Amino acid sequence: MNILFSAKPDVWDEYESPLRRALDAAGLTYDLSRDHAPEVVDYIVFAPNGPVKDFTPYVNTRLVMGLWAGVETVVGNATLTQPLARMVDDGLTRGMVEWVVGHVMRHHLGLDAHIHGQDGVWRNDVYPPLAQDRPVTVLGLGALGSACGQALAGLGFPVTGWSRSPKQIDGLTCLSGDAGLQDALAGAQIVVLLLPQTPATENILNADRLALLAPGAFIVNPGRGPLIDDDALLAALDSGAVAAATLDVFRTEPLPQAHPFWAHPRVTVTPHIASTTRPDTAAQVIAANIARGERGEPFLHLVDRSAGY
């Protein structure tokens, strides 16, 4: 079968060898290229910033497989009538767990006070609570959110997770719907945002919902920038209602130099590095989905166009 790799040249350089290894290991006979004629393409491995923008000519393509976890930049493409699979990559998931746990623990333990407090003052009068006394809420219970929630629960945090539809995840208190969102945020001391970006999730953390959090709460956002109302967050930080925020994603990226997040003493900006798709593990996901298609089995990780993820 013919597999088209549609991404930037440097991404091809990273993925070509891992993809060939994974496809070979799956026992597939294939022609993997960046230059197939559209009408002969069976599968597309796709990055939204790659060359394919119009899917109309790909009349025989059975599946488009995203290299990214997020699909908000392609799901609304009117020319994309083929099934679309998002990337659910164990390497990406494990990387996100490590980043989230690291920054949650940083805020929980108050490490910044000592890291940035090397001024000769002996500050030993404040002790953090135990994890069991620090409620954490994770907004979004997909592959990334559920893994991060379970990792935090494993450290002793009482973790409440929220999703649009009901879910059951071991170790987490799972809530859903509008009423569940209010309950999930009420009294939360740390909030981690790992929702997809859709019209329904934009500004989900607004002024009214920030007011539900425990005084001095912490925000950790490795999900998507538009999940948070920036002005509402800045106001909550200025008032002390929110103690600090670690933000990895933004409405405009790179974050403009004049944006107030850069200079705010209670904001940590990281440049969309919380996690990334790993070529070795992502290639195995791609090969497995193609093998399923060749066996006539249902594809994995298909995007629900009506929900946007």
LOVOLUM-459603 format. One line per 3 residues: number of its first residue (from 0); their letters; for each residue y, x, z of N, C-alpha, C. Coordinates in Angstrom, 3 decimals. Layout:
<recs>
NUM = a = Y X Z Y X Z Y X Z ~ ...
</recs>
This chain:
<recs>
0 = mni = -1.178 0.841 0.000 0.000 0.000 0.000 1.243 0.888 0.000 ~ 2.392 0.329 -0.382 3.635 1.084 -0.477 4.531 0.781 0.722 ~ 4.946 1.840 1.395 5.793 1.723 2.575 7.127 2.402 2.268
3 = lfs = 8.207 1.651 2.392 9.543 2.184 2.163 10.181 2.535 3.502 ~ 10.684 3.757 3.609 11.391 4.185 4.819 12.884 4.116 4.521 ~ 13.568 3.163 5.134 14.986 2.950 4.886 15.784 3.319 6.132
6 = akp = 16.213 4.569 6.189 17.039 5.072 7.287 17.775 6.300 6.771 ~ 18.624 6.857 7.600 19.385 8.030 7.193 18.456 9.231 6.986 ~ 18.869 10.196 6.165 17.992 11.346 5.862 17.530 12.104 7.098
9 = dvw = 18.393 12.254 8.105 17.976 13.008 9.285 16.908 12.258 10.072 ~ 16.925 10.923 10.004 15.888 10.136 10.677 14.555 10.297 9.936 ~ 14.608 10.307 8.607 13.410 10.579 7.808 12.800 11.923 8.183
12 = dey = 13.612 12.918 8.375 13.123 14.238 8.746 12.366 14.195 10.074 ~ 12.832 13.355 10.996 12.181 13.237 12.307 10.893 12.426 12.236 ~ 10.879 11.423 11.367 9.791 10.447 11.388 8.681 10.700 10.381
15 = esp = 8.948 11.439 9.326 7.953 11.529 8.263 6.609 12.033 8.773 ~ 6.597 13.167 9.447 5.319 13.725 9.906 4.629 12.839 10.938 ~ 5.337 12.355 11.979 4.663 11.453 12.925 4.116 10.189 12.268
18 = lrr = 4.866 9.636 11.301 4.382 8.436 10.620 3.112 8.723 9.824 ~ 3.107 9.827 9.098 1.903 10.151 8.309 0.703 10.375 9.232 ~ 0.917 11.033 10.342 -0.190 11.247 11.284 -0.722 9.915 11.803
21 = ald = 0.199 9.015 12.160 -0.214 7.730 12.722 -0.902 6.862 11.676 ~ -0.381 6.851 10.466 -0.998 6.068 9.392 -2.372 6.621 9.029 ~ -2.496 7.952 9.006 -3.795 8.571 8.737 -4.790 8.222 9.833
24 = aag = -4.330 8.297 11.081 -5.223 8.015 12.205 -5.694 6.564 12.184 ~ -4.857 5.669 11.619 -5.243 4.257 11.519 -6.159 3.992 10.334 ~ -6.451 5.038 9.542 -7.356 4.896 8.414 -6.760 4.147 7.239
27 = lty = -5.441 4.199 7.076 -4.761 3.452 6.024 -4.579 4.309 4.771 ~ -4.665 3.666 3.634 -4.349 4.303 2.360 -2.954 3.835 1.961 ~ -2.033 4.757 1.770 -0.632 4.360 1.665 0.148 5.350 0.817
30 = dls = 1.321 4.879 0.386 2.316 5.737 -0.251 3.617 5.527 0.514 ~ 3.971 6.503 1.325 5.174 6.439 2.158 6.297 7.198 1.465 ~ 7.414 6.515 1.243 8.497 7.134 0.480 9.833 6.500 0.853
33 = rdh = 10.911 7.205 0.481 12.260 6.648 0.593 12.733 6.063 -0.729 ~ 11.903 6.078 -1.769 12.378 5.778 -3.122 11.536 4.768 -3.887 ~ 10.756 3.951 -3.229 9.960 2.968 -3.956 10.859 1.952 -4.662
36 = ape = 10.431 1.492 -5.819 11.091 0.356 -6.465 10.904 -0.882 -5.586 ~ 11.943 -1.696 -5.436 11.851 -2.827 -4.492 10.655 -3.734 -4.711 ~ 10.304 -4.012 -5.974 9.264 -5.008 -6.240 7.862 -4.548 -5.850
39 = vvd = 7.667 -3.249 -5.586 6.323 -2.770 -5.225 6.179 -2.516 -3.726 ~ 7.221 -2.767 -2.962 7.203 -2.429 -1.534 6.442 -3.492 -0.746 ~ 5.463 -3.044 0.019 4.701 -3.942 0.896 5.295 -4.023 2.298
42 = yiv = 5.770 -2.889 2.803 6.320 -2.830 4.163 7.585 -1.975 4.139 ~ 8.567 -2.368 4.958 9.795 -1.580 5.096 9.928 -1.142 6.548 ~ 10.099 0.158 6.737 10.480 0.713 8.035 11.990 0.873 7.979
45 = fap = 12.696 0.226 8.898 14.107 -0.076 8.670 14.990 0.309 9.845 ~ 16.112 0.968 9.545 17.212 1.136 10.485 18.437 0.446 9.891 ~ 19.203 -0.295 10.687 20.323 -1.056 10.136 21.386 -0.205 9.455
48 = ngp = 21.473 1.068 9.817 22.469 1.936 9.171 21.878 2.702 7.985 ~ 20.700 2.297 7.536 20.065 2.917 6.376 20.527 2.277 5.070 ~ 19.919 2.668 3.959 20.411 2.231 2.645 20.146 0.773 2.292
51 = vkd = 19.078 0.159 2.815 18.778 -1.220 2.430 19.678 -2.181 3.199 ~ 20.489 -2.928 2.456 21.342 -3.968 3.030 20.978 -5.343 2.476 ~ 20.520 -5.354 1.229 20.145 -6.584 0.544 18.628 -6.595 0.357
54 = ftp = 17.969 -7.562 0.991 16.507 -7.631 0.942 16.001 -8.506 -0.202 ~ 16.908 -9.090 -0.964 16.507 -10.017 -2.025 15.525 -9.413 -3.018 ~ 15.709 -8.144 -3.468 14.777 -7.600 -4.472 13.375 -7.323 -3.945
57 = yvn = 13.187 -7.367 -2.638 11.897 -6.969 -2.063 10.981 -8.191 -1.979 ~ 10.620 -8.685 -3.147 9.960 -9.985 -3.244 8.514 -9.966 -2.743 ~ 7.905 -8.807 -2.675 6.509 -8.720 -2.239 6.360 -8.075 -0.861
60 = trl = 7.457 -7.864 -0.191 7.412 -7.214 1.121 6.905 -8.182 2.177 ~ 5.919 -7.729 2.918 5.262 -8.589 3.899 5.895 -8.511 5.276 ~ 6.520 -7.371 5.600 7.078 -7.198 6.936 8.152 -6.134 6.901
63 = vmg = 9.257 -6.399 7.609 10.299 -5.412 7.849 10.205 -5.005 9.316 ~ 10.037 -3.716 9.559 9.835 -3.222 10.931 11.036 -2.393 11.363 ~ 11.777 -2.897 12.350 12.938 -2.186 12.832 12.565 -0.948 13.628
66 = lwa = 13.390 0.068 13.502 13.225 1.277 14.315 13.950 1.169 15.652 ~ 14.769 0.133 15.805 15.563 -0.034 17.017 15.053 -1.226 17.813 ~ 15.298 -1.189 19.126 14.914 -2.321 19.970 15.803 -3.527 19.703
69 = gve = 17.098 -3.295 19.460 18.028 -4.380 19.195 18.010 -4.785 17.736 ~ 18.200 -6.078 17.481 18.189 -6.582 16.101 19.451 -7.363 15.770 ~ 20.463 -7.292 16.638 21.637 -8.138 16.446 22.401 -7.826 15.171
72 = tvv = 22.266 -6.600 14.648 23.011 -6.242 13.439 22.285 -6.635 12.157 ~ 21.069 -7.131 12.251 20.315 -7.488 11.047 19.785 -8.915 11.075 ~ 19.630 -9.495 12.256 18.969 -10.794 12.345 19.731 -11.880 11.607
75 = gna = 21.044 -11.718 11.438 21.833 -12.713 10.728 21.980 -12.447 9.240 ~ 21.299 -11.439 8.712 21.389 -11.108 7.296 20.722 -12.212 6.466 ~ 21.536 -12.919 5.679 21.022 -14.070 4.942 20.000 -13.684 3.881
78 = tlt = 20.014 -12.426 3.451 19.042 -11.995 2.430 17.682 -11.650 3.019 ~ 17.616 -11.547 4.325 16.362 -11.155 4.968 15.526 -12.404 5.232 ~ 14.625 -12.701 4.319 13.725 -13.843 4.479 12.319 -13.406 4.893
81 = qpl = 12.073 -12.104 4.815 10.767 -11.573 5.215 10.652 -11.578 6.744 ~ 9.433 -11.604 7.281 9.269 -11.456 8.732 9.882 -10.139 9.218 ~ 10.480 -10.187 10.390 11.141 -9.024 10.983 10.499 -8.727 12.331
84 = arm = 10.093 -7.484 12.523 9.536 -7.050 13.808 10.509 -6.086 14.473 ~ 10.770 -6.300 15.745 11.603 -5.352 16.483 10.716 -4.232 17.034 ~ 11.345 -3.143 17.424 10.597 -2.010 17.951 10.338 -2.189 19.444
87 = vdd = 9.090 -2.209 19.793 8.678 -2.177 21.196 7.865 -0.895 21.354 ~ 8.521 0.134 21.857 7.984 1.493 21.851 7.796 1.966 23.281 ~ 6.595 2.398 23.608 6.318 2.842 24.972 7.209 4.009 25.375
90 = glt = 7.517 4.901 24.427 8.400 6.019 24.754 9.799 5.544 25.086 ~ 10.316 4.600 24.308 11.638 4.031 24.590 11.634 3.339 25.948 ~ 10.573 2.583 26.225 10.491 1.858 27.496 10.474 2.823 28.671
93 = rgm = 9.656 3.861 28.580 9.580 4.810 29.695 10.904 5.550 29.885 ~ 11.582 5.883 28.773 12.883 6.511 28.886 13.896 5.605 29.563 ~ 13.873 4.308 29.221 14.802 3.366 29.849 14.510 3.211 31.331
96 = vew = 13.244 3.145 31.681 12.887 3.048 33.101 13.449 4.242 33.871 ~ 13.298 5.426 33.330 13.775 6.616 34.031 15.298 6.598 34.189 ~ 16.013 6.191 33.138 17.474 6.150 33.210 17.936 5.103 34.219
99 = vvg = 17.342 3.913 34.153 17.755 2.836 35.055 17.450 3.201 36.502 ~ 16.242 3.673 36.755 15.886 4.042 38.128 16.821 5.138 38.638 ~ 17.132 6.114 37.786 18.015 7.200 38.217 19.376 6.699 38.637
102 = hvm = 19.975 5.814 37.846 21.329 5.355 38.181 21.326 4.311 39.299 ~ 20.287 3.497 39.365 20.186 2.589 40.510 20.062 3.386 41.802 ~ 19.222 4.408 41.819 19.064 5.222 43.023 20.351 5.985 43.351
105 = rhh = 21.044 6.446 42.327 22.322 7.127 42.548 23.298 6.233 43.306 ~ 23.427 4.985 42.867 24.335 4.060 43.553 23.777 3.656 44.914 ~ 22.492 3.390 44.972 21.875 2.969 46.228 22.068 4.015 47.321
108 = lgl = 21.882 5.274 46.984 21.985 6.351 47.975 23.412 6.854 48.182 ~ 24.348 6.377 47.357 25.731 6.839 47.493 25.900 8.300 47.152 ~ 25.163 8.786 46.157 25.174 10.215 45.859 26.523 10.719 45.377
111 = dah = 27.310 9.863 44.733 28.589 10.325 44.196 29.522 10.843 45.284 ~ 29.446 10.238 46.471 30.344 10.656 47.545 30.136 12.122 47.906 ~ 28.909 12.593 47.766 28.612 13.983 48.106 28.727 14.891 46.882
114 = ihg = 28.312 14.393 45.719 28.421 15.203 44.509 29.876 15.532 44.217 ~ 30.751 14.536 44.415 32.176 14.732 44.114 32.993 15.031 45.367 ~ 32.321 15.184 46.498 33.056 15.374 47.744 32.914 16.766 48.326
117 = qdg = 32.877 17.776 47.480 32.704 19.151 47.943 34.057 19.736 48.362 ~ 34.620 19.164 49.432 35.967 19.548 49.863 36.009 20.026 51.312 ~ 34.840 20.365 51.855 34.797 20.878 53.217 34.712 19.817 54.290
120 = vwr = 34.662 18.538 53.902 34.555 17.451 54.879 33.079 17.099 55.068 ~ 32.642 17.098 56.332 31.242 16.834 56.679 31.053 15.320 56.834 ~ 30.576 14.656 55.773 30.484 13.194 55.769 29.050 12.773 56.117
123 = ndv = 28.799 12.594 57.386 27.445 12.194 57.795 27.466 10.923 58.626 ~ 28.469 10.099 58.404 28.621 8.904 59.225 28.169 7.629 58.515 ~ 27.704 7.745 57.279 27.277 6.557 56.531 25.871 6.800 55.988
126 = ypp = 24.972 5.879 56.305 23.600 5.963 55.818 23.328 4.758 54.921 ~ 22.672 4.964 53.791 22.357 3.824 52.931 21.285 2.962 53.576 ~ 21.241 1.685 53.211 20.130 0.855 53.670 18.841 1.318 53.008
129 = laq = 17.736 0.854 53.543 16.467 1.067 52.841 16.441 0.188 51.592 ~ 15.640 0.591 50.627 15.532 -0.188 49.396 15.171 -1.642 49.685 ~ 14.343 -1.863 50.687 13.902 -3.220 50.996 15.048 -4.137 51.392
132 = drp = 16.175 -3.547 51.766 17.344 -4.333 52.176 18.435 -4.356 51.117 ~ 18.120 -3.949 49.899 19.104 -3.885 48.813 18.602 -4.755 47.650 ~ 18.986 -6.017 47.574 18.500 -6.871 46.485 19.066 -6.455 45.131
135 = vtv = 18.176 -6.376 44.161 18.523 -5.988 42.790 18.205 -7.161 41.865 ~ 19.099 -7.410 40.919 18.851 -8.420 39.895 18.833 -7.757 38.531 ~ 17.810 -8.062 37.754 17.688 -7.575 36.382 17.867 -8.767 35.453
138 = lgl = 18.904 -8.722 34.623 19.128 -9.773 33.646 18.452 -9.367 32.340 ~ 17.434 -10.120 31.952 16.648 -9.793 30.769 15.267 -9.320 31.168 ~ 14.250 -10.047 30.755 12.873 -9.722 31.148 11.987 -9.517 29.931
141 = gal = 12.545 -8.862 28.911 11.725 -8.415 27.804 10.948 -7.176 28.200 ~ 10.498 -6.415 27.215 9.698 -5.225 27.498 10.459 -4.244 28.382 ~ 11.752 -4.044 28.099 12.533 -3.081 28.872 12.870 -3.615 30.258
144 = gsa = 13.359 -4.846 30.327 13.764 -5.394 31.618 12.612 -5.557 32.577 ~ 11.466 -6.034 32.074 10.329 -6.221 32.974 9.808 -4.879 33.482 ~ 9.787 -3.861 32.618 9.320 -2.540 33.054 10.260 -1.937 34.089
147 = cgq = 11.562 -2.057 33.857 12.523 -1.529 34.830 12.441 -2.295 36.144 ~ 12.320 -3.609 36.074 12.210 -4.398 37.289 10.989 -4.030 38.103 ~ 9.857 -3.842 37.434 8.645 -3.478 38.164 8.738 -2.084 38.763
150 = ala = 9.399 -1.160 38.054 9.567 0.185 38.605 10.425 0.142 39.867 ~ 11.489 -0.644 39.854 12.361 -0.752 41.026 11.638 -1.462 42.169 ~ 10.863 -2.491 41.839 10.084 -3.162 42.874 9.076 -2.204 43.503
153 = glg = 8.531 -1.303 42.684 7.594 -0.317 43.207 8.222 0.646 44.191 ~ 9.537 0.796 44.120 10.259 1.641 45.077 10.672 0.871 46.330 ~ 10.373 -0.417 46.362 10.653 -1.207 47.556 11.816 -2.165 47.439
156 = fpv = 12.541 -2.146 46.323 13.655 -3.073 46.162 13.126 -4.493 45.959 ~ 13.749 -5.486 46.592 13.443 -6.868 46.227 14.139 -7.182 44.907 ~ 13.373 -7.419 43.867 13.915 -7.561 42.512 13.776 -8.995 42.039
159 = tgw = 14.907 -9.549 41.630 14.930 -10.847 40.966 15.221 -10.621 39.496 ~ 14.419 -11.204 38.644 14.640 -11.093 37.211 15.038 -12.435 36.635 ~ 15.911 -12.395 35.634 16.334 -13.640 34.980 16.111 -13.537 33.484
162 = srs = 15.634 -14.630 32.900 15.449 -14.713 31.459 15.796 -16.129 31.016 ~ 15.985 -16.286 29.707 16.356 -17.593 29.185 15.246 -18.606 29.422 ~ 14.006 -18.202 29.182 12.859 -19.090 29.370 12.018 -18.592 30.544
165 = pkq = 11.240 -19.473 31.162 10.467 -19.077 32.348 9.462 -17.965 32.047 ~ 9.325 -17.042 32.997 8.343 -15.968 32.893 7.721 -15.729 34.261 ~ 6.559 -15.119 34.254 5.906 -14.673 35.485 5.570 -13.202 35.331
168 = idg = 6.121 -12.374 36.214 5.911 -10.931 36.152 5.550 -10.447 37.548 ~ 4.462 -9.751 37.655 3.989 -9.281 38.961 5.071 -8.473 39.669 ~ 5.287 -8.786 40.928 6.202 -8.029 41.759 7.648 -8.486 41.697
171 = ltc = 7.966 -9.402 40.769 9.339 -9.859 40.612 9.456 -11.344 40.922 ~ 10.614 -11.738 41.453 10.972 -13.148 41.533 11.645 -13.509 40.220 ~ 11.042 -14.383 39.451 11.528 -14.681 38.102 12.221 -16.037 38.077
174 = lsg = 13.445 -16.039 37.567 14.239 -17.246 37.435 14.653 -17.409 35.981 ~ 15.053 -18.613 35.622 15.456 -18.871 34.241 16.460 -20.009 34.217 ~ 17.090 -20.168 33.049 18.035 -21.261 32.868 19.359 -21.026 33.571
177 = dag = 20.305 -21.954 33.373 21.643 -21.804 33.940 21.625 -21.771 35.461 ~ 20.881 -22.690 36.067 20.808 -22.709 37.527 20.145 -21.447 38.053 ~ 19.124 -20.995 37.347 18.457 -19.765 37.768 19.363 -18.561 37.680
180 = lqd = 20.271 -18.538 36.702 21.202 -17.421 36.578 22.129 -17.361 37.775 ~ 22.631 -18.502 38.190 23.492 -18.536 39.376 22.739 -17.997 40.595 ~ 21.511 -18.455 40.763 20.715 -18.025 41.919 20.381 -16.536 41.838
183 = ala = 20.116 -16.046 40.625 19.748 -14.640 40.464 20.898 -13.716 40.839 ~ 22.119 -14.136 40.559 23.288 -13.283 40.824 23.822 -13.439 42.244 ~ 23.569 -14.573 42.866 24.137 -14.829 44.190 23.652 -13.793 45.202
186 = gaq = 24.576 -12.994 45.720 24.244 -12.003 46.741 23.612 -10.732 46.237 ~ 23.478 -10.579 44.929 22.875 -9.349 44.393 23.764 -8.152 44.695 ~ 23.161 -7.048 45.120 23.917 -5.827 45.421 23.922 -4.846 44.250
189 = ivv = 22.925 -4.946 43.377 22.883 -4.135 42.157 22.422 -5.056 41.027 ~ 23.129 -5.007 39.894 22.764 -5.810 38.729 22.525 -4.874 37.555 ~ 21.369 -5.013 36.924 21.008 -4.243 35.734 20.955 -5.215 34.561
192 = lll = 21.669 -4.895 33.477 21.726 -5.777 32.319 20.882 -5.225 31.183 ~ 19.850 -5.985 30.795 18.981 -5.584 29.693 18.664 -6.775 28.802 ~ 19.673 -7.610 28.597 19.532 -8.754 27.710 19.805 -8.353 26.262
195 = pqt = 19.274 -9.100 25.303 19.672 -8.889 23.912 21.084 -9.414 23.695 ~ 21.728 -8.957 22.641 23.063 -9.446 22.299 22.940 -10.626 21.352 ~ 23.322 -11.792 21.850 23.340 -13.013 21.047 24.600 -13.782 21.428
198 = pat = 24.966 -14.813 20.648 26.119 -15.624 21.066 25.961 -16.199 22.465 ~ 24.735 -16.490 22.871 24.513 -17.084 24.191 24.661 -16.080 25.328 ~ 24.515 -14.793 25.040 24.594 -13.791 26.109 25.941 -13.069 26.163
201 = eni = 26.809 -13.278 25.176 28.109 -12.600 25.199 28.903 -13.042 26.428 ~ 29.455 -12.064 27.151 30.228 -12.310 28.378 29.420 -13.068 29.431 ~ 28.113 -12.855 29.446 27.305 -13.540 30.448 27.705 -13.114 31.859
204 = lna = 28.183 -11.883 31.985 28.709 -11.428 33.271 30.237 -11.514 33.189 ~ 30.754 -12.702 33.520 32.189 -12.954 33.460 32.763 -13.007 34.866 ~ 34.020 -13.388 34.978 34.680 -13.372 36.287 33.974 -14.283 37.281
207 = drl = 33.596 -15.477 36.852 32.949 -16.417 37.769 31.617 -15.875 38.270 ~ 30.869 -15.238 37.382 29.549 -14.735 37.791 29.668 -13.440 38.581 ~ 30.660 -12.617 38.278 30.887 -11.430 39.110 31.223 -11.828 40.541
210 = all = 31.887 -12.964 40.695 32.261 -13.425 42.037 31.055 -13.854 42.861 ~ 29.909 -14.078 42.209 28.703 -14.466 42.934 28.036 -13.279 43.628 ~ 28.324 -12.066 43.174 27.624 -10.893 43.684 28.037 -10.584 45.115
213 = apg = 27.213 -9.809 45.800 27.585 -9.343 47.132 28.836 -8.477 47.037 ~ 29.713 -8.537 48.018 30.895 -7.661 47.987 30.487 -6.196 47.871 ~ 31.153 -5.462 46.984 30.821 -4.056 46.799 29.557 -3.819 46.004
216 = afi = 29.206 -4.758 45.129 28.000 -4.606 44.320 28.187 -3.520 43.262 ~ 27.070 -3.125 42.660 27.068 -2.113 41.595 26.537 -2.748 40.303 ~ 27.116 -2.341 39.182 26.706 -2.824 37.871 26.146 -1.651 37.080
219 = vnp = 24.992 -1.845 36.453 24.376 -0.844 35.590 24.068 -1.534 34.261 ~ 24.707 -1.094 33.178 24.523 -1.764 31.887 24.060 -0.800 30.806 ~ 22.739 -0.748 30.559 22.214 -0.032 29.395 21.802 -0.976 28.268
222 = grg = 22.210 -2.264 28.378 21.782 -3.268 27.417 22.656 -3.315 26.183 ~ 23.724 -4.114 26.248 24.681 -4.238 25.158 26.072 -4.447 25.762 ~ 27.079 -3.840 25.150 28.434 -3.916 25.675 28.965 -5.326 25.836
225 = pli = 28.802 -6.210 24.831 29.375 -7.554 24.945 28.753 -8.441 26.017 ~ 27.733 -7.966 26.723 27.185 -8.762 27.821 28.181 -8.922 28.960 ~ 29.154 -8.008 29.058 30.111 -8.000 30.155 31.508 -8.295 29.624
228 = ddd = 32.243 -9.149 30.345 33.667 -9.345 30.072 34.402 -8.123 30.638 ~ 34.900 -7.258 29.761 35.500 -5.996 30.195 36.660 -6.219 31.156 ~ 37.543 -7.153 30.838 38.721 -7.387 31.680 38.308 -7.905 33.056
231 = all = 37.305 -8.772 33.081 36.833 -9.291 34.365 36.214 -8.184 35.207 ~ 35.463 -7.283 34.560 34.866 -6.171 35.303 35.940 -5.237 35.852 ~ 36.931 -4.914 35.031 38.014 -4.038 35.505 38.741 -4.668 36.688
234 = aal = 38.987 -5.961 36.631 39.661 -6.634 37.750 38.803 -6.580 39.008 ~ 37.486 -6.784 38.861 36.591 -6.731 40.021 36.505 -5.320 40.597 ~ 36.546 -4.313 39.738 36.548 -2.925 40.210 37.846 -2.604 40.936
237 = dsg = 38.962 -3.056 40.391 40.263 -2.773 41.007 40.393 -3.426 42.374 ~ 39.795 -4.607 42.526 39.887 -5.316 43.808 38.871 -4.821 44.825 ~ 37.870 -4.068 44.368 36.806 -3.615 45.254 35.644 -4.589 45.349
240 = ava = 35.754 -5.737 44.673 34.644 -6.689 44.691 33.397 -6.063 44.091 ~ 33.579 -5.242 43.064 32.506 -4.407 42.515 32.829 -2.965 42.873 ~ 31.873 -2.277 43.499 32.134 -0.921 43.988 32.156 0.093 42.860
243 = aat = 31.275 -0.069 41.879 31.187 0.909 40.797 30.348 0.330 39.670 ~ 30.551 0.876 38.480 29.769 0.454 37.315 29.378 1.678 36.505 ~ 28.123 1.719 36.089 27.647 2.723 35.143 27.359 2.001 33.838
246 = ldv = 28.071 2.397 32.787 28.033 1.683 31.513 27.588 2.637 30.412 ~ 26.550 2.256 29.691 26.022 3.075 28.604 26.331 2.485 27.234 ~ 26.774 1.228 27.213 26.987 0.519 25.950 28.313 -0.217 25.999
249 = frt = 28.932 -0.386 24.805 30.301 -0.883 24.755 30.503 -1.733 23.513 ~ 31.553 -2.532 23.532 31.865 -3.395 22.390 32.173 -2.567 21.149 ~ 32.872 -1.463 21.343 33.167 -0.538 20.259 32.577 0.814 20.622
252 = epl = 31.773 1.366 19.739 31.171 2.680 19.976 31.423 3.600 18.790 ~ 31.814 4.849 19.049 32.111 5.443 20.349 33.240 4.702 21.072 ~ 33.195 4.727 22.380 34.231 4.086 23.184 35.569 4.758 22.901
255 = pqa = 36.593 4.001 22.480 37.892 4.613 22.160 38.455 5.420 23.331 ~ 39.097 6.527 23.008 39.609 7.421 24.046 40.607 6.743 24.960 ~ 41.320 5.737 24.451 42.339 5.068 25.265 41.766 3.949 26.127
258 = hpf = 40.470 3.668 26.019 39.901 2.565 26.788 39.967 2.882 28.287 ~ 40.358 1.906 29.117 40.497 2.172 30.554 39.221 2.555 31.269 ~ 38.061 2.276 30.686 36.824 2.700 31.348 36.777 4.216 31.525
261 = wah = 37.286 4.966 30.563 37.204 6.428 30.632 37.855 6.976 31.894 ~ 39.000 6.438 32.245 39.784 7.015 33.339 39.583 6.298 34.664 ~ 38.827 5.212 34.663 38.698 4.445 35.904 37.835 5.214 36.909
264 = prv = 38.307 5.383 38.135 37.565 6.199 39.109 36.237 5.582 39.541 ~ 36.044 4.305 39.259 34.802 3.653 39.685 33.859 3.361 38.520 ~ 34.147 3.921 37.358 33.310 3.696 36.184 32.709 5.013 35.716
267 = tvt = 31.419 5.016 35.471 30.760 6.132 34.803 30.418 5.698 33.386 ~ 30.909 6.434 32.409 30.615 6.178 31.004 29.545 7.149 30.544 ~ 28.464 6.617 29.978 27.499 7.470 29.285 27.436 6.997 27.832
270 = phi = 27.245 7.902 26.861 27.448 7.587 25.442 26.220 7.022 24.735 ~ 25.775 5.841 25.191 24.633 5.145 24.588 23.409 6.078 24.497 ~ 23.067 6.630 25.645 21.963 7.587 25.711 20.876 7.158 26.682
273 = ast = 20.948 5.918 27.190 19.988 5.510 28.219 18.557 5.744 27.758 ~ 18.275 5.390 26.520 16.962 5.689 25.963 17.056 5.578 24.457 ~ 16.036 6.052 23.786 15.990 5.997 22.330 14.546 5.856 21.885
276 = trp = 14.363 5.377 20.672 13.022 5.318 20.106 12.499 6.731 19.887 ~ 11.275 6.984 20.299 10.647 8.297 20.131 9.763 8.286 18.893 ~ 9.950 9.214 17.969 9.190 9.163 16.718 7.670 9.108 16.897
279 = dta = 7.116 9.900 17.809 5.658 9.940 17.943 5.089 8.595 18.376 ~ 5.710 7.986 19.405 5.177 6.713 19.897 5.573 5.557 18.987 ~ 6.784 5.605 18.424 7.210 4.546 17.513 6.339 4.522 16.263
282 = aqv = 5.950 5.689 15.770 5.088 5.752 14.586 3.760 5.054 14.842 ~ 3.245 5.175 16.037 1.987 4.507 16.358 2.144 2.992 16.349 ~ 3.305 2.501 16.819 3.580 1.057 16.792 3.646 0.564 15.353
285 = iaa = 4.337 1.316 14.498 4.473 0.940 13.089 3.115 0.923 12.403 ~ 2.333 1.976 12.604 1.012 2.051 11.977 0.114 0.917 12.457 ~ 0.176 0.586 13.735 -0.660 -0.488 14.270 -0.287 -1.831 13.653
288 = nia = 1.005 -2.070 13.443 1.417 -3.348 12.865 1.011 -3.436 11.393 ~ 1.134 -2.325 10.663 0.688 -2.328 9.269 -0.820 -2.544 9.198 ~ -1.563 -1.892 10.069 -3.014 -2.078 10.080 -3.384 -3.530 10.355
291 = rge = -2.643 -4.183 11.235 -2.893 -5.602 11.512 -2.658 -6.431 10.242 ~ -1.562 -6.119 9.544 -1.281 -6.842 8.315 -2.363 -6.657 7.283 ~ -2.872 -5.447 7.164 -3.918 -5.169 6.180 -5.241 -5.843 6.551
294 = rge = -5.434 -6.127 7.830 -6.647 -6.836 8.262 -6.455 -8.353 8.278 ~ -5.247 -8.799 7.936 -4.973 -10.227 7.952 -4.704 -10.786 9.329 ~ -4.367 -9.907 10.293 -4.083 -10.354 11.657 -2.593 -10.612 11.827
297 = pfl = -2.199 -11.419 12.817 -0.774 -11.693 13.047 -0.030 -10.407 13.421 ~ 1.199 -10.303 12.943 2.020 -9.150 13.286 2.504 -9.249 14.735 ~ 2.764 -8.089 15.311 3.279 -8.014 16.682 4.800 -7.892 16.684
300 = hlv = 5.415 -8.334 17.791 6.826 -8.124 18.079 7.755 -8.794 17.071 ~ 7.324 -9.942 16.530 8.156 -10.643 15.555 9.387 -11.245 16.221 ~ 10.501 -11.207 15.491 11.779 -11.717 15.988 11.849 -13.217 15.748
303 = drs = 12.299 -13.936 16.760 12.567 -15.369 16.645 13.993 -15.502 16.108 ~ 14.132 -15.870 14.849 15.473 -15.902 14.227 16.382 -16.906 14.939 ~ 15.825 -18.022 15.387 16.668 -19.047 16.023 17.226 -18.565 17.358
306 = agy = 16.447 -17.721 18.058 16.910 -17.193 19.353 17.738 -15.928 19.174 ~ 17.524 -15.216 18.058 18.295 -14.011 17.791 17.670 -12.744 18.319 ~ 16.410 -12.820 18.783 15.739 -11.619 19.277 14.229 -11.829 19.250
</recs>
